[in-house]
Amino acid sequence: MLDTALRGVDVSAYQGTIDWRAAARDGIRFAMLKATQGRLLANPDLRNFTDSRFYENVMGATEAGVACGAYHYLTAVNASEAVQEAEVFLSAVSHYKNRLTLGAAVDVEDSRLPRNKEVLTGIVRAFCRRVQSAGFSVMVYTNPDFLRNRLGDLSAFGLWLALWRDPALLPTELMYPNLRIWQWGTAAVDGIIGRPDANIGAADLLKRREPVIDYADEVQRRAGLADTTMQYLAAYRYGADLLRKLYEAMIGKKREE
């Protein structure tokens, strides 16, 4: 359920220097900060770059008491590129993980993304699962057109919905059951030049949440298990618990190394 009192913004270098204390006094409770991007729209040869204002924004916002998450603008055209973009994102944000209490998001709106629904869904899942494996909760930012026509089931991840309309017309949980943030338009905010994107958060958005981990996918990826092996594990009566224990053992081993 959305809480109309839980006001947020999403920003990038485009907004310039932000007075986060002024924004907080104006009622801004949370912010989604652009961290990285795949290809540059104007120059596709320029790839995998960090937003020039990310570091100052994450420090300034959190020190002003504004809860933060970070997002990546996705341009990958296959799963391999998606993982590469995820690695770039993680290299930019991991140092600030404790400050990014809202986790991570992937921005899925670029018109150049593959139009095949199965392919694009696989790309988004590859990015999200890699970021999840690093301990971040993950949301997918997208719009109703993409949800209907270009994306398959992504219910394992939170939804940051781009649907610009009257902020009094709240999206329903029936239509968007995994809704975490609603970007409804733009609004004037003290301390921010122009009119930044305006958001409303779910009632429990600011409660720190543990990331949802796909244990089967993580075990298969880390151990290089065949699909048939995973099918046997899934059919086993205690398969889900076994996969969780295998994942925890792998993580523990990695940490020891």
C-alpha positions in Angstrom: 0.0 0.0 0.0 1.3 3.4 -1.0 1.7 6.2 1.6 1.0 9.6 0.1 3.0 11.2 2.9 6.1 9.3 1.9 7.5 11.6 -0.7 10.6 10.9 -2.7 12.6 12.1 -5.7 14.9 10.4 -8.2 17.9 12.4 -9.5 21.0 12.3 -11.6 23.8 14.7 -12.7 21.1 16.5 -14.6 19.9 18.2 -11.4 23.3 19.6 -10.6 24.3 20.4 -7.0 21.4 19.6 -4.6 20.8 21.1 -1.2 19.7 17.9 0.4 19.0 19.5 3.8 16.6 21.9 2.1 14.9 19.0 0.3 14.5 17.1 3.6 13.0 20.2 5.2 10.5 20.3 2.3 9.3 16.8 3.2 11.5 14.6 1.0 11.9 11.3 2.8 13.7 9.2 0.2 15.7 9.4 -3.0 16.6 7.1 -5.8 20.0 8.2 -7.1 21.4 7.4 -10.6 24.7 5.5 -10.2 25.6 4.1 -13.5 24.5 3.6 -17.1 25.3 1.1 -20.0 25.6 2.8 -23.4 25.3 6.5 -23.7 22.2 7.5 -25.8 24.0 10.1 -27.8 27.2 8.0 -28.3 26.7 4.2 -28.1 30.5 3.7 -28.2 30.7 5.3 -24.7 29.8 2.5 -22.3 29.5 1.7 -18.6 30.0 5.0 -16.9 29.2 6.4 -13.4 26.9 9.4 -13.0 29.1 12.3 -12.1 26.9 13.4 -9.1 26.3 10.0 -7.6 28.9 10.1 -4.9 28.1 13.6 -3.7 24.4 12.8 -3.8 24.6 9.6 -1.7 26.7 11.4 0.9 24.6 14.6 0.9 21.3 12.9 1.0 22.0 10.4 3.7 23.7 13.0 5.9 20.5 15.0 5.6 18.5 12.1 6.8 17.0 11.1 3.4 16.9 7.4 2.8 18.5 6.3 -0.5 18.6 3.7 -3.2 20.7 3.6 -6.3 19.7 2.8 -9.9 21.4 1.7 -13.1 20.1 2.7 -16.6 20.0 -0.6 -18.6 21.1 -0.8 -22.2 22.3 -4.4 -22.4 21.1 -6.4 -25.4 21.9 -9.9 -24.0 22.3 -11.6 -20.6 26.1 -11.4 -20.8 26.1 -7.7 -21.2 23.5 -7.4 -18.4 26.0 -9.1 -16.0 28.8 -6.8 -17.2 26.6 -3.8 -16.5 25.7 -5.2 -13.1 29.4 -5.5 -12.3 29.9 -1.9 -13.2 27.0 -0.9 -11.0 28.3 -2.9 -8.1 31.8 -1.4 -8.4 30.2 2.0 -8.1 27.8 1.4 -5.2 29.2 -1.4 -3.0 31.3 1.0 -0.9 28.1 2.9 0.0 26.0 -0.3 0.6 25.2 0.7 4.3 23.9 4.1 3.1 21.7 2.6 0.3 19.0 1.2 2.6 16.5 1.2 -0.2 18.7 -1.2 -2.2 19.1 -1.1 -5.9 17.0 -0.6 -9.0 17.4 -1.2 -12.7 15.9 1.3 -15.1 14.2 -0.6 -18.0 12.8 1.9 -20.4 15.3 2.4 -23.3 13.6 2.0 -26.7 16.8 0.2 -28.0 16.3 -2.7 -25.7 15.4 -6.0 -27.3 11.7 -6.2 -28.3 11.5 -10.0 -27.8 9.7 -10.4 -24.4 11.6 -13.6 -23.4 15.0 -12.1 -24.3 14.4 -8.8 -22.5 13.0 -10.6 -19.4 16.1 -12.8 -19.3 18.4 -9.7 -19.5 16.6 -8.0 -16.6 16.7 -11.1 -14.5 20.4 -11.6 -15.2 21.1 -8.0 -14.0 18.9 -8.3 -10.9 20.2 -11.7 -9.8 23.8 -10.6 -10.0 23.0 -7.5 -7.9 21.0 -9.6 -5.5 23.9 -12.0 -5.1 25.9 -9.0 -3.7 23.3 -8.6 -0.9 21.1 -5.8 -2.4 17.4 -5.9 -2.6 16.3 -5.1 -6.1 13.6 -3.2 -7.9 12.7 -2.9 -11.6 11.8 0.6 -12.8 9.6 0.5 -15.8 6.2 1.6 -17.2 2.9 -0.1 -17.9 3.6 -0.5 -21.7 6.8 -2.4 -21.0 5.0 -4.5 -18.3 2.3 -5.5 -20.8 4.2 -5.9 -24.0 7.9 -6.3 -23.5 8.5 -7.9 -20.1 7.5 -11.3 -18.6 7.2 -12.3 -15.0 9.5 -10.2 -12.8 7.4 -10.6 -9.6 10.5 -11.9 -7.7 11.7 -8.2 -7.6 10.1 -5.0 -6.4 8.4 -2.7 -8.9 9.2 1.0 -9.2 6.4 2.1 -11.5 6.6 5.0 -13.9 3.0 6.1 -14.5 2.5 9.8 -14.8 -0.9 11.0 -13.8 -2.7 12.8 -11.0 -1.0 11.8 -7.7 -4.4 11.4 -6.1 -5.1 8.4 -8.5 -3.0 5.8 -6.7 -2.1 2.6 -8.5 -3.9 -0.4 -6.9 -2.1 -3.3 -5.3 -4.4 -5.6 -7.3 -2.8 -4.5 -10.6 0.7 -4.1 -9.2 1.2 -6.4 -6.3 4.9 -5.9 -5.9 4.7 -2.1 -6.1 7.4 -0.4 -3.9 7.6 3.1 -5.5 5.3 5.0 -7.8 6.8 7.8 -10.0 3.8 9.9 -10.7 5.3 13.0 -12.4 7.4 16.0 -11.5 7.2 18.5 -8.7 9.0 21.5 -7.3 11.3 20.7 -4.4 13.3 23.1 -2.3 17.0 22.7 -2.8 16.7 21.1 -6.3 16.9 23.1 -9.5 13.9 22.6 -11.8 11.2 20.0 -11.2 12.7 16.6 -10.4 10.8 13.4 -10.8 8.3 12.9 -8.0 7.6 9.6 -6.2 5.4 8.1 -3.6 6.7 5.1 -1.6 5.0 2.1 -0.1 4.1 2.4 3.5 6.9 0.1 4.6 9.5 1.4 2.2 11.8 2.9 4.8 11.9 -0.3 6.9 15.2 -2.0 6.1 14.4 -5.2 4.1 16.6 -8.3 3.5 17.1 -9.1 -0.2 15.1 -11.9 -1.7 17.6 -14.5 -2.9 16.8 -17.1 -5.6 18.7 -19.9 -4.0 18.2 -22.3 -6.9 19.7 -19.8 -9.4 22.6 -18.9 -7.1 23.5 -22.5 -6.4 23.3 -23.4 -10.1 25.4 -20.4 -11.1 28.1 -20.8 -8.5 28.4 -24.6 -8.8 27.9 -24.8 -12.5 25.1 -27.5 -12.1 23.2 -28.8 -15.1 19.5 -28.0 -15.5 18.6 -31.7 -15.0 20.4 -31.7 -11.7 18.4 -28.6 -10.6 15.2 -30.4 -11.6 16.0 -33.3 -9.4 16.8 -31.0 -6.5 13.5 -29.1 -7.0 11.6 -32.4 -7.0 13.2 -33.5 -3.7 10.9 -33.1 -0.7 13.3 -30.9 1.1 14.8 -29.3 -2.0 14.1 -25.7 -1.0 15.7 -26.1 2.4 18.7 -28.0 0.9 19.3 -25.2 -1.7 19.3 -22.6 1.0 21.8 -24.5 3.0 24.0 -25.1 -0.1 23.9 -21.4 -0.8 24.9 -20.5 2.7 27.7 -23.0 2.7 29.0 -21.5 -0.6 28.9 -18.0 0.8 30.6 -19.1 3.9 33.4 -20.8 2.0 33.8 -17.8 -0.3 34.2 -15.5 2.8 36.8 -17.8 4.3 38.8 -17.7 1.1 
